[in-house]
């Protein structure tokens, strides 16, 4: 009942509008009934019944969501023992005793890999559920494609001079071969982690193909939803598609940008506590990183409101934060890779390549190319480009179709724009992700 005052205000404004325009008052009961019916149908009001309704209408949606749940449960169930074993090994291992040239030690890498992988799987499940709830084909494409990313995450490629496959399993085998100065319990835990990595790769491979196929079937069922929502206007459809891509990219940024920056903060804290970064860094840098992480986390939901309101100052603030984030990434890459050169053979987070080629008789060598940092650069640059494109579409008639939450229409200007068209009012209540 907390929305009742705004609903009463809406009906009162309808009465005023009808008095000014001369419409018959006998339509007010229908307006009042439609108001409550439309409000209750909004997926932002109570998403669970809405999601259940979507699943009842489509068998392929049920299969798709079921595979996503199985994928997440299986991966997390496999990774929890992996994380637990790595923590036990860390308690019994002196820093750098396994390999003085390797920093951070392998057990710390396993802890970070397992934690990030579980975050990835939970995030991907949310993406799958959101794609069905909102009937967004772009989000379904992304969620299904990240099943391939999950497989690649468990078997990363390292290129050095020539292509050599060095996945997490190979890393576990090499880690298992290090037995000097470690107890039998640690050796046993390493063996268990090796089997866990093999099981994880098998699960990811077995679920990848059916996930992609069911996603294709679900997308075919959605059909002509954009046309029904927007109409035949080509310009509106183009602007709406741009906003859809922007909405999807914000969801992707939740994992890649936010997770990345918190991983960096945790890793730097570990290095500081070990005294490894005292020569080239200072605590003030970590404070700056923490502030950027806080601003970045807040900016992702705020920019959705900026698009819904067509607010220039909010969206420009988001652009500024994105530029600061790219500057943070550049500083981190310069410090950790070029100055400190601390990271070696970290397959899941970093892929290095050494490229040598001849350009006008000048030998150019690119060393320690960081794949993760490059991916973050790509995500940040794409976000900036799409933000500018969305901002250029402000004040061009797209606003009624890009509401991520229920729009409260209590001003006469909006009511005059809508008139008597309740179908148009329902479209304004639908979020941007609906009916892609």
Secondary structure, DSSP 8 states (H G I E B T S, - for coil): -TTHHHHHHHHHHHHHHHHHHT--GGGHHHHHHHHHHHHHH-TTT-HHHHHHHHHHH-HHHHHHHHHHHHHHHHHHHHHHHHHHHHHHHHHHS-TTSS-TT-SS-HHHHHHHHHHHHHHHHHHHHHHHHHHHHHT-HHHHHHHHHHHHHHHHHTS--EESSSEE---HHHHHHHHHT--TT--HHHHHHHHHHHHHHHHHHHHHHHHHHHHHHHHHHHHHHH-SHHHHHH-S-HHHHHHHHHHHHHHHHHHHHIIIIIIHHHHHHHHHHHHHHTTSSTTT--HHHHHHHHHHHHHHHHHHHHHHHHHHHT-HHHHHHHHHHHHHHHHHHHHHHIIIIIIS----S-TTT-----EEEEETTEEEEE-S--HHHHHHHHHHHHHHHHHHHHHHTTTSS-GGG--SS-----SHHHHHHHTT-HHHHHHHHS-TTS--
